[in-house]
Amino acid sequence: MRPHPLLWLAAGLALAASPLFAGDPGQRLDATNRLDQARPSETVEVPAAALAPRLRPQDLATLAILDAAGRPILSQAVDENGDGVPDRLVFQADFAPSEKKVFTLRPGERRPYLREDFRVYGRFVRERFDDFAWENDRIAHRMYGPALETWEKEPLTSSAVDVWSKRTRRLVVNDWYLVDDYHHDHGEGGDFYSAGKSRGCGGSGVFADGRLFVSRNFQTSRVLANGPIRLVFELAYAAWDAGGVRVSEKKRVTLDAGSNLNRFESDHSIPGGRTPVWAAGIKKAKDADVRAEAARGWLRTWEPVAGAAGNLGCGVVAEPGSIDRVTEADGNVLVISKDGAPARYWAGFGWDRSGDFASREDWDLYLEQAARRLRSPVTVEVQEERP
């Protein structure tokens, strides 16, 4: 499954003709924000193929990135297919409106990672009935594995995306599972969201004959990249009936540090090899306020959190050209894709007690700007620096 060139919080590539020579201190990256809005925590990407043949893919793991002042920037070599060879280099920078930044490449000079560098994390949680839980410095989620379907106390069959609300920048998944009291807020947030059998906050399914067809719990998982900047993992789902057609799915989730949105991509296996019409959406709570801006590529809810724990906004962002319509089905508000559109969208949430979103209007602005960034990614040029 290859990433689409238009990635939320990721760079587009406009490669210059001059090659990148390993060991040549005169090579640089010119990155330009072409929007009239700021882009905090922008993830800049450089595919390994763009640096070949002078730089080998395995060299990306030790390639240092320096900013214009000569300060090193944290970077990560990402293996996207599990073959042990890096496929792309990622690093982050804050961009002002219409700003261009210059970065220098130094092969073999990246320092070892420190524990405090890591701002993303995800793992299979066998001890909690096969959850898969993941997080970054702003949000946390989980999805449900096979053991939960047969739990004697509270069985649940659902491919929903659950939400853990955080009011801390630190990584909490391991600690919250260890203490096993995450339904109460002890100062860092908690699990206040009830996803149940709904789509939760960004779950998907197949839409056929006016109905939503969803899978059971995921069967297997694998982590492809686990920080410090980017998390990539896959969940595999057994085939299910979608209006008389058997569909199976491999779902890839990507989450970058500093983002409130995950990228979801689904590879569906269906007779004839065609791409089914897919749906992605949000549970519609009783008191939820819903806003759909399909022409601009986003959908959101805003709802009170149980126990007077503030308000939570969930959102789905997609390329406007892939959206056919927005509708409601089975207690969810859904984005329905056009026939043949790749199953790719972004979803996540914001909590008004996290310190990042004070109001519904703040969440709307975040989603609007996210959709704009998707449509106009940062451009990156590989240049040969002149002496």
C-alpha positions in Angstrom: 0.0 0.0 0.0 1.8 3.2 -1.2 1.1 6.6 0.4 -0.8 9.1 -1.7 1.3 12.2 -2.6 -1.2 14.5 -0.9 -0.6 13.7 2.7 -1.9 15.5 5.7 1.1 16.9 7.6 3.4 15.6 4.9 5.5 17.2 2.1 4.9 17.1 -1.6 8.0 16.5 -3.6 9.2 18.8 -6.4 12.7 17.3 -7.0 15.5 19.4 -8.6 17.6 17.9 -11.2 20.9 18.0 -9.3 21.6 14.7 -7.4 22.3 14.3 -3.7 25.9 13.1 -3.2 26.5 11.2 0.1 29.1 13.0 2.1 28.7 16.2 0.1 28.1 19.1 2.7 26.7 21.3 -0.1 23.4 19.5 -0.4 20.2 21.0 1.0 16.4 20.8 1.1 14.4 23.8 0.2 10.9 23.5 1.7 8.1 26.0 0.9 4.8 26.6 2.5 2.6 28.0 -0.3 -0.4 28.7 1.9 -1.2 32.0 3.6 -1.6 30.1 7.0 0.9 28.8 9.5 1.7 25.1 9.5 2.9 24.0 13.0 4.5 20.6 13.4 4.6 20.0 9.6 6.0 16.6 8.7 8.4 17.0 5.8 9.0 13.8 3.8 11.8 12.8 1.4 11.4 9.4 -0.3 14.5 7.2 -0.4 14.1 6.9 -4.2 14.5 10.7 -4.5 18.0 10.5 -3.0 19.2 7.5 -5.0 21.6 6.5 -6.4 24.1 8.6 -4.5 22.5 7.8 -1.1 21.5 4.3 -0.2 18.1 3.7 1.6 19.9 2.3 4.6 21.8 5.6 5.0 18.6 7.4 5.9 18.8 6.0 9.4 22.0 8.0 10.1 21.3 11.1 8.0 21.4 14.3 10.0 19.1 17.3 9.2 20.3 20.8 10.1 18.2 23.9 10.1 19.4 27.3 8.7 21.2 28.0 11.9 23.1 24.7 11.8 21.0 23.2 14.6 20.2 19.4 14.3 16.6 18.5 13.8 15.1 15.2 14.9 14.5 12.9 11.9 13.2 9.3 11.4 13.8 6.8 8.6 10.5 5.0 8.0 10.2 1.4 6.6 6.8 1.3 5.0 6.6 -2.3 4.0 8.4 -4.2 6.7 11.3 -5.4 4.6 13.9 -3.8 6.9 14.9 -1.1 4.4 13.9 2.5 5.0 11.6 3.9 2.3 11.5 7.6 3.3 12.9 10.2 5.7 10.7 12.3 7.8 11.3 15.3 10.0 9.2 18.2 11.4 9.3 22.0 11.3 7.0 24.9 12.0 6.2 27.1 9.0 4.9 30.6 9.0 2.5 31.7 6.3 4.2 31.5 2.8 7.5 30.7 4.5 10.4 29.0 2.8 12.9 27.1 4.9 16.3 25.6 4.1 17.7 22.4 5.6 21.2 20.9 5.2 21.8 17.1 4.9 24.7 15.5 6.7 25.1 11.8 6.0 26.3 9.7 8.9 25.9 12.4 11.6 22.5 11.7 13.2 22.8 11.3 17.0 21.2 8.3 18.7 17.6 8.8 19.9 16.8 9.7 23.5 13.7 8.5 25.3 12.3 12.1 25.4 12.5 12.3 21.6 9.6 9.9 21.2 6.2 11.5 20.7 4.3 8.6 19.1 3.7 5.0 20.3 1.5 2.1 19.5 1.2 -1.6 20.4 -0.9 -4.7 20.6 -2.3 -5.0 24.1 -2.9 -8.7 24.7 -3.5 -8.2 28.4 -6.6 -6.1 27.6 -8.5 -8.5 25.4 -6.4 -7.8 22.3 -6.7 -4.1 22.1 -4.5 -2.2 19.7 -3.7 1.2 21.4 -1.8 4.1 20.0 -1.1 7.7 20.7 1.0 10.8 20.1 1.6 13.9 22.2 -1.9 15.1 21.7 -4.4 12.2 21.3 -4.8 8.5 22.0 -7.0 5.8 20.5 -7.7 2.1 20.6 -9.4 -0.5 18.4 -10.6 -3.9 19.4 -9.1 -7.3 18.8 -10.5 -10.9 18.7 -10.4 -11.7 22.5 -12.9 -8.9 23.3 -15.6 -10.7 21.2 -15.8 -13.6 23.7 -15.1 -11.8 27.0 -17.5 -13.2 29.5 -18.0 -10.0 31.4 -18.6 -7.5 28.6 -18.2 -9.0 25.1 -18.0 -6.5 22.2 -17.9 -7.0 18.4 -16.9 -3.7 16.8 -14.4 -2.1 14.4 -15.1 1.3 15.9 -12.3 3.7 16.7 -12.3 4.5 20.4 -10.9 7.7 22.0 -8.7 8.3 25.0 -8.7 12.1 25.9 -5.4 13.4 27.0 -4.5 16.6 28.8 -0.8 15.9 28.8 1.9 15.8 26.1 3.6 12.7 27.6 2.9 9.2 26.3 0.4 7.4 28.6 -0.8 4.2 27.0 1.5 1.8 29.0 0.9 3.6 32.3 -2.9 3.8 31.9 -3.1 0.1 31.1 -0.8 -0.8 34.0 -2.9 1.1 36.6 -6.2 0.0 34.9 -8.1 3.0 36.1 -8.3 5.0 32.9 -12.0 5.7 33.1 -11.3 8.3 35.8 -9.3 11.5 35.3 -6.3 11.6 37.6 -4.9 14.8 36.0 -3.9 13.5 32.6 -7.3 12.7 31.0 -9.1 9.4 30.6 -11.4 7.1 28.6 -14.7 9.0 28.6 -15.9 8.1 25.1 -18.3 5.2 24.4 -17.7 3.9 20.9 -19.7 0.6 21.2 -20.8 -0.8 17.9 -20.8 2.6 16.2 -18.0 3.9 13.9 -16.7 5.8 17.0 -14.4 8.6 16.0 -13.3 7.7 12.5 -14.2 4.1 11.9 -15.1 2.9 8.4 -17.1 0.3 6.5 -18.4 -0.5 3.0 -21.6 1.3 1.8 -23.8 -0.7 -0.6 -27.5 -0.6 -1.5 -28.0 2.3 0.9 -26.6 0.4 3.8 -23.5 0.4 5.9 -21.7 -3.0 6.2 -18.9 -3.2 8.8 -16.3 -5.8 9.8 -15.9 -7.6 13.1 -12.9 -7.0 15.4 -9.4 -7.0 13.8 -7.7 -10.4 13.6 -4.0 -9.5 13.4 -1.8 -6.4 13.8 1.8 -5.4 12.9 3.8 -2.2 13.7 5.9 -0.9 10.8 7.2 2.3 12.4 7.1 3.3 16.0 8.6 6.8 16.3 10.0 9.0 17.4 8.0 11.1 14.9 5.8 8.8 12.9 3.8 5.7 13.9 2.6 3.3 11.2 0.7 0.1 11.9 -1.7 -2.3 10.1 -4.8 -4.2 11.2 -6.1 -7.1 9.2 -9.9 -8.0 9.2 -11.5 -11.3 8.2 -13.9 -11.2 5.3 -17.5 -10.1 6.0 -20.7 -9.8 4.0 -21.4 -6.5 2.3 -24.7 -6.8 0.6 -24.0 -10.3 -0.9 -20.3 -9.6 -1.6 -17.4 -10.9 0.6 -15.0 -8.2 1.6 -11.8 -8.4 3.6 -9.6 -5.5 4.6 -6.1 -4.5 5.6 -6.2 -1.1 7.3 -3.1 1.1 7.6 -3.0 3.8 10.2 -0.4 6.6 10.3 -0.1 9.1 13.1 2.6 11.9 13.3 3.7 13.8 16.4 1.8 17.1 16.9 -1.3 16.1 15.0 -4.8 15.5 16.1 -5.6 13.5 12.9 -4.6 10.0 11.9 -4.4 8.9 8.3 -6.5 5.8 7.5 -6.0 3.8 4.4 -7.8 0.6 3.6 -6.9 -2.1 1.1 -10.1 -4.0 0.4 -10.1 -7.5 -1.1 -13.2 -8.0 -3.1 -14.2 -10.2 -6.0 -13.2 -8.7 -9.3 -10.5 -6.6 -7.7 -12.6 -3.4 -7.7 -12.6 -0.7 -5.0 -15.9 -0.7 -3.1 -17.7 2.4 -2.1 -16.5 3.1 1.4 -17.8 5.2 4.3 -16.0 6.8 7.2 -17.7 8.5 10.0 -18.5 9.4 13.6 -20.9 8.2 16.2 -23.8 10.7 16.4 -24.3 11.2 20.1 -27.7 12.4 21.3 -26.5 15.9 22.1 -24.0 16.2 19.3 -23.8 19.3 17.1 -22.9 18.2 13.5 -21.4 20.2 10.7 -20.6 18.9 7.3 -18.5 20.8 4.7 -18.2 18.2 2.0 -17.2 20.6 -0.7 -14.3 21.6 1.5 -13.5 18.1 2.6 -14.5 17.8 6.2 -17.1 16.6 8.6 -17.3 17.0 12.4 -19.3 16.5 15.6 -19.1 18.4 18.8 -20.6 16.9 21.9 -20.5 17.0 25.7 -18.3 14.4 27.4 -20.0 12.1 29.9 -19.4 13.1 33.5 -19.2 16.8 32.8 -15.7 16.3 31.4 -15.9 19.1 28.9 -16.6 18.8 25.2 -15.2 16.6 22.5 -15.0 17.2 18.8 -14.5 14.3 16.3 -13.6 15.0 12.7 -13.1 13.3 9.3 -11.1 15.0 6.6 -11.0 13.7 3.0 -10.0 15.0 -0.4 -13.2 16.8 -1.7 -13.0 15.0 -5.0 -13.4 11.6 -3.2 -16.6 12.6 -1.4 -20.0 11.7 -2.9 -22.2 12.9 -0.1 -22.7 13.0 3.7 -25.5 10.9 5.2 -26.6 9.2 8.4 -26.8 5.5 9.0 -27.0 3.2 12.0 -26.4 6.0 14.5 -23.5 7.5 12.6 -22.9 10.5 10.4 -20.9 9.3 7.4 -18.8 10.6 4.5 -19.7 8.3 1.5 -17.0 8.0 -1.1 -17.4 8.2 -4.9 -17.3 5.0 -6.8 -13.7 4.0 -7.3 -12.2 6.5 -4.9 -9.2 5.1 -2.9 -10.2 4.3 0.7 -8.1 7.1 2.3 -9.1 9.7 4.8 -8.0 11.5 8.0 -9.8 11.3 11.3 -9.2 12.3 14.9 -10.5 14.5 17.7 -10.0 17.5 19.9 -10.9 17.9 23.6 -11.6 21.3 25.1 -9.7 20.4 28.3 -6.5 19.4 26.5 -5.4 23.0 26.3 -5.5 23.0 22.5 -9.1 23.7 21.7 -11.2 26.2 23.8 -14.4 25.9 21.8 -16.2 24.3 18.9 -15.1 27.2 16.7 -11.4 26.3 17.4 -12.1 22.7 16.3 -13.8 23.9 13.1 -10.8 26.1 12.3 -8.4 23.2 12.9 -10.3 21.0 10.5 -10.7 23.7 7.9 -6.9 24.4 8.0 -6.2 20.7 7.9 -8.2 20.3 4.7 -6.4 23.3 3.2 -3.0 21.8 4.1 -4.1 18.5 2.4 -4.9 20.3 -0.8 -1.7 22.3 -0.8 1.2 20.4 0.7 4.6 21.9 1.4 6.9 21.5 -1.6 10.4 20.2 -1.1 13.3 20.6 -3.6 16.6 18.7 -3.3 19.3 21.3 -4.2 23.1 21.4 -4.7 24.2 24.3 -2.5 26.6 26.7 -4.1 29.9 27.6 -2.2 
